[in-house]
Amino acid sequence: MNFEQIARVCGGKLMNSQMAASAEPVKFVTDSRDAKEGCIFVCIKGERVDGHNYISDAEKNGACGFLCEKELDTKLPYVVVPSSVKALGDFASDYRNKLNMKTVAVTGSVGKTTTKEFIYCVLSEGFKAFKTEGNKNSEIGLPLTLMSIPEECEASVLEMGMSKFGEIDVLTKIARPDVAVITNIGFSHIEYLKTQENIMKAKLEILNGLSPDGTLILNGDDALLKNQKDVWSKTVFYGIGNKECEFFAQDILFDNGSTTFLAVTPSGNINVRIPTEGLHNVYNALAAIAVGHVLGIEPKDAAAGFANYKNAPLRQDVYEKNGYTIIEDCYNASPASMQSALELLRFKNGRKIAVLGDMLELGSLAQELHKQVGTCLHGIDLLVVYGNHNDDYACGAVSSGMKEENIFKCENTSEVAGVLSRIAKKGDVLLFKASRGMRAEDALKLFLEENK
């Protein structure tokens, strides 16, 4: 696109048009540090930072022009729009219309990113595939992801995040998926949405952009989703406990960093091995097998694709270091993901230590939900907690049978590392788990540095 086309797509006003003919835009960026030659710097006004204040930095770095919400003091061409974020979405939607590819959208309270990675492994067995990098799943990240998809792409898997009503609606209408996956309905963002029913309603906005002949894939073991059989004309379920699902797993075994199970599918049964552990990852793999089935990929090929799966950074990475087994799961935390991580810890051989920080954005339910996680600590030898909910974790743990002398309460990650240096022994298994803002990885790093 040239600047005139950009202005036309988003209904904006082109300024410094005499300079537009010589500019050759190739990419949109939202960080002035990334505004190299050929980049259009998109000025976004956020809660703390206003991109319009970084015009000169972007120009110095080589930007060829701007997308913004007001007139600028620059000789470079730029397009003025009412909303830079909406304009970004308009461009992405326009580009999506030009791509001949199948698109899978993934949302849910827990497991979005891992499920996306599994689906990408499956799609790669039958298509030239593309995926959301990292967690670029927002109203800004998803459009940038879409516009980075190469024209030859045949299938893409896009992650969609949300914290309030209306956000998934915007994303799904930009991406227009052929398949939509909802992994589960948990408690993430309940501070803003108040009830799990409201969280489900917000997640189901994904249907607003789903192709009329598209397929909805739901977790049939989820207490709320399993009742949504009639919410969409073509709905498919996966699960473990619910054998009425079209896709389900049985004979599940965990073994030294991997998980095996028998996947029962409409196309026949297949033995599956995934290079990671945990019951929650069986769900994620089942969702991917279901997506593959919908898009014409046989279960045996889907199973073969799982060999290429790699854990995303900070997401339940299991490894040996300095004589300890480490379960590094520091990216985020919710009651459901906490319980899954503790379940994985219980399966490990050796003395088990759970290092837990606060789960954030739980609103008025925070105290109750931290106590609830504490009750899941049966079979765990020692508990180290830090944050505002130490007492809640401890209360739940004691009620589940843990002795008070085996619970250590800390103020911060530095104190956590110090406590672990005193109580941990070579051969122990240590789980580090907390919401992103608690930076549990800092405690892990300090501990490992002190115990080489």
N, C-alpha and C positions, 0 to 999 in steps of 0.2 A: 504493500500500500504506500502511496505518497500522501502528503499532508492534506491535499484536497479530498482524497478518498476517505481519509480518517475523519475529517470534519463532517463529511456527508454521512458516514455510518453512524456517528454519535450525535448528529444534529448540532454540532458545535460551530463556533465562529473562528475562521482561520485568520490569524494576525501575522504581519510581516510576510504576506503572501509572495512578495517579490523574491524572497530568499528561499521559498519552499521548493522551487524547481531544481535547485542544486543539491538539496538534501536528499539522502537515501536512507530512510529509516528501516531498520531490520529487526528491532527488538524494543519492547517496553520494559522499563525497570522502575522500581519504586524506591531505590536507595541511591542517593547521589554518588556514592562511592563506586557503584556498578555502572555508572553512566559513561561508558566508553564510546568510541567512535561508532556511529550508526544507531545509537540508543536514543529513544525518546524517554525523557524523565517524566514520570507521572507524579504530579504534586498532590499528595494526599494530606489532608488536615486531620490529624488524629487527636486523641485526648491530651497527649503530652507533647507531641512534635508536629509541626506544620511543615510539610514538604516545600511549600512556597518560600520558606526561608533559606533553602539550600540551592536555589537557582544558580548562583554564581559558582558554587562548588561543582555542580553537575556540568556547567559550561566549561569550566577549567579541565574537567576530566574527559571532555570530548563529546558531550551530548550534542545531537544534531537538532534538537528541538524539545518542545514541552507539551504536555497535556495538563491543563490547570483550570482553576476556577475563577481567576481574575486576571486583569491585564498585568503584563510583566515589563520590567525595564531590561529588555534584551533585544538584540538585532536578529536573533535566531527565530525561525518560524515556530509558532505555537498555536494550539487550539484551545479556546476557552469554552468550558461546558459548565452546566449547573452543578454536576457531581462527577468528580474524577473517578470515583469507585464505580459508579453506574456506567460511565463511558467505557471503562476497562471491561466490564461485563458485556457491554454491547459489542465491542470488538471481538471478544472471545466467542460470543454467540454467532457472530457473522462468520468467523473463521470455522467454527464447528460445522456450520451449514455447508461448507465447501469440502469437508472431509468425508470420504466414503469409508467409514469404519463403524464397528460395533463398539458401544460404550457401556461399561459396567460402573455403576455408582454404588459406593459402600458407605453406610453410616451405622450408628449404634453407640451405645454408652461406653462399651468396652470392646476392644479387639479390632477396631477399624483398620489400624495400620497393618497389623499382622495378617488379617484377612485379606487386605489389599495385596500384600506381598505374596500370599499363597495363590490368590487368583491370577496374579501376573505370571507366576511360575506355570500355571495351567494354561493360560492363554498363549504363552510363548511356545507351547507344544503344537499349536495349530495356526498361529497368526504372527505377523510382525507386530509385536505388542509394545505398549507404552504404559507407564504408571506414574502416579503422583509421586514426586520425590519428597522424602521426609514426611512432614505433615502439612503440606501446603494445601489446606482444605477449607480455607476461608473465602470470603467474598472478594478478597484480593488475591490470595494464593491460587485458588482454583482457576480464575481467568488467565493468570500468568502461566500456569501449567498447561492449560488448553492451547494457548498460543505458541507453546514450545513443542507441540506435537508435530513430528515431520509428516509431510503430505503422504508418504508411502505407508503410514501406519494403517494397520487393518483392524486393530482392537486396542482399546485403552481401558484402564481401570482407574477410577478417580475417587478419592476419599472426600467425604463431605462432613464438615464439623458444624456444630451449632451450640449456642448457649441460650437462645431465646426463640420465640415464635418468628416465623418469616424468613429466617436465614437459609434453611434448607430449601424453601420455596424458590428463593433467588438462584441458588446454585443449580438446582435440578433443571430450572428453565433455561439456564445458560448451557448446561451440558447435554440435555435431552437424551438421557440414557435409554438403552435397549433392555437392560437388566438392572434391577435395583435390589440391593442386599441390606437388610437390617439385622445386625448381629445380636442385639439384646436391648432391653430397656432397664437401665440401672438407676443410680442416684446422682450421676454426674450432672451438675448444673441445676440440681433441685432447689438450690438457693434462689434461683430466678424463676423457675417454672412451678415450684411449690409442690406438685404431685407427680408420681410416675405416670399417671394417665395423661397429664399434660406433656410430659417428655415424649411419650409415645405419639401423641398427636403432632408434636413438632417434627418427630422423625418421619412420620407418615406423609409429611409435606413432599417427600421425595416422589410421591405419585403424581404430583402436579406437573412434572416435566417428563415423566416416563412415557415412552412411545405407546400409543394406543394398543398396539399388539405386543407390548413388552411383557416381561415376566418379573414378578415380585418374589424374592426368596427370603424366607423368614426362619428364625430359630424356633422350632416347634417345641422346645423345652422351656422357652421363656414364658413365665406366668401370664404375661399380657399378650404377647405376640401370637401364642398358640390359638387364641380365640379370634384371630383376624382372617379367617378363611374366606370371608365374603367381601373383604375390603377392596379386592382387585380381581379382575376376571381370570387372570392366569397367575395363580399363587402356588408356590412350591415350598415345602417345609423340610428342614433337616434337624437332626437331633440325636440324642443318645438314649435317654430314658423313654422317649415317646416313639414306639415302634410303628405308629401310624404315619410317621413322616415318610415321604418318598425317598429320602436319603437318611440312613442312620448307621451308627457304628456299633460294633460289638467286638468281644475278645480283645480289649484294649490292654496293652502292656507297655510299661515304661522301662527303658533299658539303657543306662549309661549315655545319657544325652540325646536319646531318640525315643520315639513312640511308634508302636506298631498297632494296627487294628484292621478289622475286616469291615470294609465299606459295602453296605447293602444299597444298591441303586436300581432304578428301573431298567438299566441296561445290563444288569448282572452284578455279581459280587466280585470284589477285587481286594487283595491284600495290599495294605498301604503302610509305608514307612515314612515318617517325617523326621527330619534331623533336629528336633527340639522336643522338649518334654512338656507335660501338663495336659489335663483334661480339656482345658479351654482351647488348647491348640488343636485338639481333635475336632472341636466345633468349627474352628477357623478353616481347617482343611476340608471338612464336609461342605461348608459353604462354597469353597472353591471348586470342589467336584461337581456340585449342583450347577454352578455357573458354567462350567465346562460342558456339562450335559446339555444345557439349554442352547449353547452356541455350537454344538456338534462335535465336541471333543470327548472321545471315549474314556471311560474311567481308567483303563490301563495306561493311557497316555497322560491323563491327569496325574496319576500316581507316579509316573516316571518324572514328571515335571517337578515334583516336590524335592527331588534330589538337589535342585538348584536353589532351594530356599536358604536365605541367610537372615539371621536376626538383625533387626534394626538396632542402632546404638541405644544403650541404656534400657533395652526392653528384654527382660528375662534372659540375660546372657549368662550362661553357666560355664565356669572355667576353674581350673586349678591355679593357685597363685600362692607362693611363699609357704606351701604346706597346708593351705586351707582350700576348701571348696567354696567358691563364691557364686551366689545367685544375685547378679546385678540387675535390679528391676526398678530403676530410679526415674523413669520417664514420667510416670503419672500414677495415680492411685485412686481407687474407688472401693466401696465395700466388696463388690464382686471380684475385682482384680486382686484385692488383698487376699480374699479367701482362696483364689486359684493359686496364688504364689505360696501361701502357707501349706496348701495341699501338696504342692511340688516339694517343698522343704521336708514335709513329713515322709515322703518316699525315699529320701536320701539316707545313705548309711553314714553313721557318725553322730557325734553330739550336735544338736541342732540349736542355732541361735538366730532369733528373729530380731532384726533391727528395723523398727517401724517409726516413721514420722507421721505427721498429721495428714489426713485427707481433707483437702480444701473444697470450698464451694458447696458445702452440705447444708448451709443455713441452719434453721431451727432443729434439724434432725441430727446435727453433728455429734452431740453428746451420745445420743442413743446408738448411732451407727458405729461410733468408735468402740463403744462397749460391746456391740454385736460382733465386731471383728475380734475383740479380745476373747470372746467365748470360743473362737475357732482355733485357739492355741493349744488344744489338747495334743499331746504327742511332741510338743516342742519343749526343749530343755530349759532354755534361757530366753528372756525377753529384755531387749534394750529399747527404750522409747524416748523420743524427744519432741518438744513442741507444746502446744496448748492443751493437748488431750492425753497427756501421760496418765492421769488418774483414771480416765475413762477406759483406756486400753487395759490398765492394770486391774480395774474392777472386773472387767469381763474375763480377763485371764484367770484371776483368783476364783471366780465362779465356775470356771471350767476345770479347776483342779490344780492350777499352777501355784506353787508356794511363793509367798511374798518375797522370801529371800532370793528367789531366782529372777526377780524383776528389778531392773535398774533404770531409774528415771534421770534423764539428762536435760540440760538447758539448750544445748546446741550441738552442731556436728563435731566440733573440736572435743567437747566433753565425751561424746559418743566414742570417738576414736580412743580417748584415754581409758575409758571403761573397758572397751574391747581388748585393749593391750594388756589389761590386768586379768581378764576372765577367759579369753579365748586361748585354745590350745591347738597345736598342730593336729590336723585330722578333723577339726570341726567343720561344720557346714554353716555358712553365714548368709542369711538373706537380708538384702538392703532394699527397702520398699517405702515410698512416700510419694506425696504429690510433688509435682515438678518444682513448685516454689520452695520446697523444703530442702532441696539440693542434697539428697542422701548420698550422691556420688562423692561429695566432698568428704563425708565421714569415711567412706570406703577408701578414698585416696590417701587420707591422713593415716588411717589404720595400716594400710599396706606399706606405706613409707616407714612407719615406726616398727614394723615387724617383718623385715626382709629376711 
